[in-house]
Amino acid sequence: MSITTASPSTPSPAAELPSGRSDLVIVGAGVVGLAHAFEAARRGLTVTVIERDWQPVGASVRNFGHCCITAQRGDLLELAYRSRAGWLEAAKSSGLWAKEAGALVVARSEAELAVLEELREERGADTVRLRTREEVAGELGRGADAGDIVGGAFLPDDLRVNPREAAPDLAAWLSIQPNVTVVWGTNVNGVEEGTVHTGRGPVHGDRILVCVGHDLDRLYPTAAEEHGIERCRLTMARVAAPDAFRTDAAILTATSMLRYDAFTAMPSGPRLREEVIGHSPELLDVVANVMFTRLPDGTVLVGDSHAYGRTAIPFEDEPTAQLLLDSAAKVLGTGGLQVKERWQGVYASSGSGPLLVRDMAPGVRAISVTSGIGMTLSFGLAAATFDESLAATA
Ligand SMILES: Cc1cc2nc3c(=O)[nH]c(=O)nc-3n(C[C@H](O)[C@H](O)[C@H](O)COP(=O)(O)OP(=O)(O)OC[C@H]3O[C@@H](n4cnc5c(N)ncnc54)[C@H](O)[C@@H]3O)c2cc1C
């Protein structure tokens, strides 16, 4: 089949249901649903994507746009590398911004540096490239003022996308493919074998994928409860960048290291945790991951904190937001950051495991990333889904 090449930047609103039956119906136009649509379209399947809103507004547009590859471990590491290849393929086809910009982990203590050195031992010097304090300060635009930085590591395999545009660009590109229909503004009320029930009528498909992120509990409350899915709320801001901060690498700090298995599994991982408990208990109280990424327009996304519950309450805690901004400003060696926007991110979280992939009825599968790494894994998950279905039909 032929793939139409174009690089539109906004989805064209259309709420017309397809008249016929599709090979695949996907519920949800976040990055997980769209990555599956992309992989299906590439394989020549007819695809219908149904999204309740008029553009992507879920977790997929509220995040850092950091495909956090190297910090994964085991099966997730393999899936993340697969996903990386998928993102680059999607970028080539659709024109969406994806940059092999890597990530820079800033170390400000000997324990942080020890974790990075141990990871380099495990993964090799090409994958974890140690940096001196001067190099890290230079990369951050701090010039000769390295402050309390002791060194760091550059992780070249990490990938950056623009979260504001990746899902909309992908959806817009998909919607002009001859074998794909994207239906906006259409809520799905229920799913059964072969049929998706929407507020506008039924949509039929041979296979159905339900990719609704944290809203899985709306359609499948029992499955969500069995997997222990909660909503994780995150505090985010977009700020003006200090002039000299130019890198597109994601910037990670000690609290970021505490969130990823690749770092915590290192021999110095426990020492790092004890150290952060000692000097920054307030960051652990809000389950912070102090990190930031630069958007192509030069502004910077800063976050984040994590608060868990079945309902995402709407109220944002200003001291938490300020703590995150002050912590990022300190890494950048600047007095303060000028906030341009604030928002709350929400994603699916579970103590039972990082993924929910479950068959709900014959030909109906639910897929939710329940660990806050859906940007990292989306295309890998999609590739795995289609590998499996090819194996099943072989
Ligand atoms: C602040 C923040 C920072 C993050 N940082 C990172 C990061 O740096 N790296 C990383 O890998 N991940 C990160 N994540 C996680 C990542 O954003 C998510 O895991 C990922 O976007 C989930 O994608 P999704 O498509 O499953 O969900 P979503 O993007 O939420 O999409 C689900 C879609 O389903 C639609 N939908 C829901 N119910 C229905 C229905 N009944 N009918 C029709 N449509 C429906 C919704 O409207 C929505 O568009 C972050 C998340 C947040 C919030």
The ligand as an SDF file (V2000), in Angstrom:
LIG
                    3D

 53 58  0  0  0  0  0  0  0  0999 V2000
    3.4660   15.4090   33.4970 C   0  0  0  0  0  0  0  0  0  0  0  0
    3.8110   14.1180   32.8120 C   0  0  0  0  0  0  0  0  0  0  0  0
    5.1290   13.8530   32.4870 C   0  0  0  0  0  0  0  0  0  0  0  0
    5.4630   12.6630   31.8480 C   0  0  0  0  0  0  0  0  0  0  0  0
    6.7310   12.4850   31.4000 N   0  0  0  0  0  0  0  0  0  0  0  0
    7.0170   11.4180   30.6140 C   0  0  0  0  0  0  0  0  0  0  0  0
    8.2950   11.2880   30.0080 C   0  0  0  0  0  0  0  0  0  0  0  0
    9.1660   12.1610   30.1110 O   0  0  0  0  0  0  0  0  0  0  0  0
    8.5630   10.1460   29.3170 N   0  0  0  0  0  0  0  0  0  0  0  0
    7.6290    9.1680   29.1630 C   0  0  0  0  0  0  0  0  0  0  0  0
    7.9290    8.1540   28.5620 O   0  0  0  0  0  0  0  0  0  0  0  0
    6.3740    9.3130   29.6470 N   0  0  0  0  0  0  0  0  0  0  0  0
    6.0540   10.4030   30.3700 C   0  0  0  0  0  0  0  0  0  0  0  0
    4.8080   10.5470   30.8890 N   0  0  0  0  0  0  0  0  0  0  0  0
    3.8220    9.4700   30.6880 C   0  0  0  0  0  0  0  0  0  0  0  0
    3.2050    9.5290   29.3200 C   0  0  0  0  0  0  0  0  0  0  0  0
    2.8160   10.8460   29.0090 O   0  0  0  0  0  0  0  0  0  0  0  0
    1.9930    8.5890   29.3010 C   0  0  0  0  0  0  0  0  0  0  0  0
    2.3770    7.3020   29.7600 O   0  0  0  0  0  0  0  0  0  0  0  0
    1.4480    8.4480   27.8780 C   0  0  0  0  0  0  0  0  0  0  0  0
    1.2510    9.7120   27.2950 O   0  0  0  0  0  0  0  0  0  0  0  0
    0.1420    7.6520   27.9230 C   0  0  0  0  0  0  0  0  0  0  0  0
   -0.3910    7.6730   26.6150 O   0  0  0  0  0  0  0  0  0  0  0  0
   -1.8470    7.1580   26.3590 P   0  0  0  0  0  0  0  0  0  0  0  0
   -2.0920    7.2760   24.9050 O   0  0  0  0  0  0  0  0  0  0  0  0
   -2.0460    5.8450   27.0100 O   0  0  0  0  0  0  0  0  0  0  0  0
   -2.7660    8.1580   27.2120 O   0  0  0  0  0  0  0  0  0  0  0  0
   -3.3550    9.6020   26.8690 P   0  0  0  0  0  0  0  0  0  0  0  0
   -2.3790   10.4690   26.2240 O   0  0  0  0  0  0  0  0  0  0  0  0
   -3.9730   10.0820   28.1360 O   0  0  0  0  0  0  0  0  0  0  0  0
   -4.4590    9.2940   25.7870 O   0  0  0  0  0  0  0  0  0  0  0  0
   -5.6460    8.5970   26.0390 C   0  0  0  0  0  0  0  0  0  0  0  0
   -6.6980    9.1490   25.1020 C   0  0  0  0  0  0  0  0  0  0  0  0
   -7.8770    8.3630   25.2140 O   0  0  0  0  0  0  0  0  0  0  0  0
   -8.9800    9.2570   25.1010 C   0  0  0  0  0  0  0  0  0  0  0  0
  -10.1450    8.6080   25.7220 N   0  0  0  0  0  0  0  0  0  0  0  0
  -10.2810    8.2650   27.0180 C   0  0  0  0  0  0  0  0  0  0  0  0
  -11.4790    7.6730   27.2050 N   0  0  0  0  0  0  0  0  0  0  0  0
  -12.1140    7.6790   26.0030 C   0  0  0  0  0  0  0  0  0  0  0  0
  -13.3920    7.2280   25.5680 C   0  0  0  0  0  0  0  0  0  0  0  0
  -14.2500    6.6380   26.4000 N   0  0  0  0  0  0  0  0  0  0  0  0
  -13.7410    7.4000   24.2760 N   0  0  0  0  0  0  0  0  0  0  0  0
  -12.8490    7.9730   23.4100 C   0  0  0  0  0  0  0  0  0  0  0  0
  -11.6450    8.4280   23.7690 N   0  0  0  0  0  0  0  0  0  0  0  0
  -11.2640    8.2620   25.0530 C   0  0  0  0  0  0  0  0  0  0  0  0
   -8.5150   10.4830   25.8650 C   0  0  0  0  0  0  0  0  0  0  0  0
   -9.2800   11.6330   25.5170 O   0  0  0  0  0  0  0  0  0  0  0  0
   -7.0670   10.5790   25.4390 C   0  0  0  0  0  0  0  0  0  0  0  0
   -6.8880   11.3860   24.2860 O   0  0  0  0  0  0  0  0  0  0  0  0
    4.4550   11.7130   31.5510 C   0  0  0  0  0  0  0  0  0  0  0  0
    3.1280   11.9830   31.8870 C   0  0  0  0  0  0  0  0  0  0  0  0
    2.8030   13.1740   32.4960 C   0  0  0  0  0  0  0  0  0  0  0  0
    1.3670   13.4480   32.8160 C   0  0  0  0  0  0  0  0  0  0  0  0
  1  2  1  0
  2  3  1  0
  2 52  2  0
  3  4  2  0
  4  5  1  0
  4 50  1  0
  5  6  2  0
  6  7  1  0
  6 13  1  0
  7  8  2  0
  7  9  1  0
  9 10  1  0
 10 11  2  0
 10 12  1  0
 12 13  2  0
 13 14  1  0
 14 15  1  0
 14 50  1  0
 15 16  1  0
 16 17  1  0
 16 18  1  0
 18 19  1  0
 18 20  1  0
 20 21  1  0
 20 22  1  0
 22 23  1  0
 23 24  1  0
 24 25  2  0
 24 26  1  0
 24 27  1  0
 27 28  1  0
 28 29  2  0
 28 30  1  0
 28 31  1  0
 31 32  1  0
 32 33  1  0
 33 34  1  0
 33 48  1  0
 34 35  1  0
 35 36  1  0
 35 46  1  0
 36 37  1  0
 36 45  1  0
 37 38  2  0
 38 39  1  0
 39 40  1  0
 39 45  2  0
 40 41  1  0
 40 42  2  0
 42 43  1  0
 43 44  2  0
 44 45  1  0
 46 47  1  0
 46 48  1  0
 48 49  1  0
 50 51  2  0
 51 52  1  0
 52 53  1  0
M  END
$$$$
